[in-house]
Amino acid sequence: MSEWQPGGPSRLDMLLFLERVQEMDLARTREWIKREEERLAQGAAVPEYVAQNGSGPAMGMIHKGTCRPLGADVHAVTADDARRLLHADVTFACQVCRPDTALGLL
């Protein structure tokens, strides 16, 4: 962390802010864990691919089943459907899990 600047927030203020951000991140991670535990308890299988619906003018996104965003509006799709959606330019591939690579589109 850089040196304190006169007139700016104190080092303590900056550390307290960092603590709040980390607490929010931890709370979000715990919620993800809770949802995954609930999903596993229900015996739900992880689909190979999922399509995330876009909102408004935004297009949707294709993810590998293990990457899908929790809490988002997603539904399972087959590999063929994922390829079709990506070719039709109505969705785009997640830049994290790269389903387009797994589907042989790159």
C-alpha positions as CSV (number, residue, x, y, z in Angstrom):
1,M,0.0,0.0,0.0
2,S,1.4,3.4,-0.9
3,E,2.2,6.1,1.6
4,W,-0.6,8.2,3.2
5,Q,-1.4,11.4,1.3
6,P,-2.3,14.6,3.2
7,G,-6.0,15.5,2.7
8,G,-6.9,12.0,1.5
9,P,-8.4,9.1,3.4
10,S,-6.3,7.8,6.3
11,R,-4.5,4.5,6.1
12,L,-7.0,3.2,8.7
13,D,-9.9,4.3,6.5
14,M,-8.4,2.5,3.5
15,L,-7.9,-0.7,5.6
16,L,-11.4,-0.5,6.9
17,F,-12.7,-0.1,3.4
18,L,-10.6,-3.1,2.2
19,E,-12.1,-5.2,5.1
20,R,-15.7,-4.3,4.1
21,V,-14.9,-5.4,0.5
22,Q,-13.4,-8.7,1.6
23,E,-16.3,-9.4,3.9
24,M,-18.7,-8.8,1.0
25,D,-16.6,-11.2,-1.2
26,L,-16.6,-13.8,1.6
27,A,-20.4,-13.5,2.0
28,R,-20.9,-14.0,-1.8
29,T,-18.6,-17.0,-1.8
30,R,-20.5,-18.5,1.1
31,E,-23.7,-18.0,-0.8
32,W,-22.3,-19.8,-3.8
33,I,-21.2,-22.7,-1.5
34,K,-24.6,-22.9,0.0
35,R,-26.3,-23.0,-3.4
36,E,-23.9,-25.6,-4.6
37,E,-24.5,-27.7,-1.5
38,E,-28.3,-27.4,-2.1
39,R,-27.9,-28.4,-5.7
40,L,-25.8,-31.5,-4.8
41,A,-28.2,-32.5,-2.0
42,Q,-31.0,-32.5,-4.6
43,G,-28.9,-34.9,-6.7
44,A,-28.9,-32.6,-9.7
45,A,-26.4,-33.5,-12.3
46,V,-24.2,-30.9,-13.8
47,P,-25.1,-30.3,-17.4
48,E,-22.4,-30.4,-20.1
49,Y,-23.4,-26.8,-21.2
50,V,-25.8,-24.1,-20.1
51,A,-27.2,-21.1,-21.9
52,Q,-27.5,-17.9,-19.9
53,N,-30.3,-15.7,-21.1
54,G,-29.5,-12.1,-21.9
55,S,-31.6,-9.2,-20.8
56,G,-32.8,-6.3,-23.0
57,P,-30.5,-5.9,-26.1
58,A,-27.8,-8.0,-24.4
59,M,-27.2,-11.4,-26.0
60,G,-27.0,-14.6,-24.0
61,M,-23.9,-16.5,-23.2
62,I,-23.0,-20.2,-23.4
63,H,-21.0,-21.7,-20.5
64,K,-19.7,-25.1,-19.7
65,G,-21.9,-26.6,-17.0
66,T,-19.3,-26.3,-14.3
67,C,-18.9,-22.5,-15.0
68,R,-22.5,-21.4,-15.1
69,P,-23.2,-18.3,-13.1
70,L,-25.1,-19.0,-10.0
71,G,-28.4,-17.3,-9.6
72,A,-28.5,-16.3,-13.3
73,D,-31.3,-17.3,-15.6
74,V,-29.7,-20.4,-17.1
75,H,-30.9,-23.7,-18.6
76,A,-29.2,-26.8,-19.7
77,V,-28.4,-27.3,-23.4
78,T,-26.9,-30.1,-25.4
79,A,-23.5,-29.7,-27.2
80,D,-25.3,-29.5,-30.5
81,D,-27.6,-26.7,-29.2
82,A,-24.7,-24.8,-27.8
83,R,-22.9,-25.0,-31.2
84,R,-26.1,-23.9,-33.0
85,L,-26.6,-20.9,-30.7
86,L,-23.0,-19.8,-31.0
87,H,-23.1,-20.1,-34.9
88,A,-26.4,-18.2,-35.0
89,D,-24.7,-15.2,-33.2
90,V,-27.6,-15.1,-30.7
91,T,-25.2,-15.9,-27.9
92,F,-21.5,-15.6,-27.2
93,A,-19.0,-17.9,-25.5
94,C,-18.0,-17.3,-21.9
95,Q,-14.4,-15.9,-21.9
96,V,-13.6,-17.8,-18.7
97,C,-14.6,-21.4,-19.4
98,R,-14.3,-21.1,-23.3
99,P,-17.0,-23.5,-24.4
100,D,-16.3,-22.6,-28.0
101,T,-12.9,-24.3,-27.6
102,A,-14.3,-27.4,-26.0
103,L,-17.0,-27.5,-28.8
104,G,-14.2,-27.4,-31.4
105,L,-15.3,-24.0,-32.8
106,L,-11.9,-22.4,-32.6
